[in-house]
Amino acid sequence: VSVQPRANLKFDFPKVPDWETDVKPLNNDLKGMVDLEKVVVVTGFAEVGPWGNSRTRWEMEAYGQFSLEGCVEMAWIMGLIKNHNGPLKGKSYSGWIDAKT
């Protein structure tokens, strides 16, 4: 059996701080410092540029070329490929396919 290289994208969740040791002690130190009625809260951020997002930009800055995963991610960002899970040409298939055809 010939094995084709596959992308290995990982999207790990960030570590949640422990309430007792990391967060609760801040209650005494920070209490009353800020008027929460006037605080701006940023709930998300993104980076988009000529090399895609921050992950693919870092590959270009660090190595000067994309890895297999970087190529797959750029093709997905640009809408050239899409993920498919289901029947395809009479067979079960799970993976990336050309977005137009």
C-alpha positions as CSV (number, residue, x, y, z in Angstrom):
1,V,0.0,0.0,0.0
2,S,1.4,3.4,-1.0
3,V,0.9,6.0,1.8
4,Q,0.4,9.6,0.7
5,P,1.7,12.4,2.9
6,R,-1.1,14.0,5.0
7,A,-1.4,17.4,6.7
8,N,-1.2,17.3,10.5
9,L,-2.9,20.5,11.6
10,K,-3.4,20.9,15.3
11,F,-5.6,23.4,17.0
12,D,-4.9,22.9,20.7
13,F,-7.0,24.8,23.3
14,P,-5.2,27.1,25.6
15,K,-4.5,26.0,29.1
16,V,-7.1,27.3,31.5
17,P,-5.6,28.9,34.6
18,D,-6.3,27.2,38.0
19,W,-8.9,29.3,40.0
20,E,-7.4,28.7,43.4
21,T,-3.7,29.2,42.6
22,D,-3.7,31.6,39.6
23,V,-6.9,33.7,39.7
24,K,-8.3,33.9,43.2
25,P,-5.1,35.6,44.7
26,L,-5.5,38.4,42.1
27,N,-8.9,39.4,43.7
28,N,-7.2,41.1,46.7
29,D,-4.4,42.7,44.7
30,L,-6.5,44.2,41.9
31,K,-9.7,45.0,43.7
32,G,-10.8,48.6,43.1
33,M,-8.1,49.4,40.6
34,V,-10.3,49.6,37.5
35,D,-13.8,50.9,36.9
36,L,-15.3,47.8,35.0
37,E,-18.0,50.1,33.5
38,K,-15.3,51.7,31.4
39,V,-13.1,48.7,30.5
40,V,-12.7,47.7,26.8
41,V,-12.7,44.0,26.4
42,V,-11.1,42.4,23.3
43,T,-12.8,39.0,22.7
44,G,-10.8,37.9,19.7
45,F,-8.1,38.9,17.2
46,A,-6.9,37.9,13.8
47,E,-4.0,38.5,11.4
48,V,-4.4,38.4,7.7
49,G,-1.7,39.3,5.2
50,P,0.1,38.2,2.1
51,W,1.3,35.0,3.8
52,G,-2.1,34.1,5.2
53,N,-2.5,34.1,9.0
54,S,0.0,34.3,11.8
55,R,0.8,30.6,11.7
56,T,1.6,30.5,7.9
57,R,3.4,33.9,8.1
58,W,5.6,32.4,10.8
59,E,6.6,29.5,8.6
60,M,7.7,31.9,5.9
61,E,9.7,34.0,8.3
62,A,11.3,31.1,10.1
63,Y,11.9,28.7,7.2
64,G,11.4,30.6,3.9
65,Q,8.9,28.0,2.7
66,F,5.6,26.4,3.6
67,S,5.4,22.9,5.1
68,L,2.8,20.5,3.8
69,E,0.4,21.8,6.6
70,G,1.1,25.4,5.6
71,C,0.3,24.7,2.0
72,V,-2.9,23.0,2.9
73,E,-3.9,25.8,5.3
74,M,-3.2,28.5,2.6
75,A,-5.2,26.6,0.0
76,W,-8.1,26.3,2.5
77,I,-7.9,30.0,3.4
78,M,-8.0,30.9,-0.3
79,G,-11.0,28.7,-0.9
80,L,-9.1,26.4,-3.3
81,I,-9.8,23.2,-1.3
82,K,-12.5,22.2,1.2
83,N,-12.8,19.3,3.6
84,H,-15.2,16.5,2.7
85,N,-16.5,13.6,4.7
86,G,-18.9,11.3,3.0
87,P,-19.5,9.5,-0.3
88,L,-17.4,10.6,-3.3
89,K,-17.7,8.9,-6.7
90,G,-19.4,5.9,-5.1
91,K,-16.8,5.4,-2.3
92,S,-16.6,6.7,1.3
93,Y,-14.0,9.5,1.5
94,S,-12.8,11.8,4.3
95,G,-10.2,14.5,3.4
96,W,-9.5,17.6,1.3
97,I,-11.0,18.0,-2.2
98,D,-10.8,20.6,-4.9
99,A,-13.4,23.3,-4.1
100,K,-14.6,23.8,-7.6
101,T,-14.9,20.2,-8.9
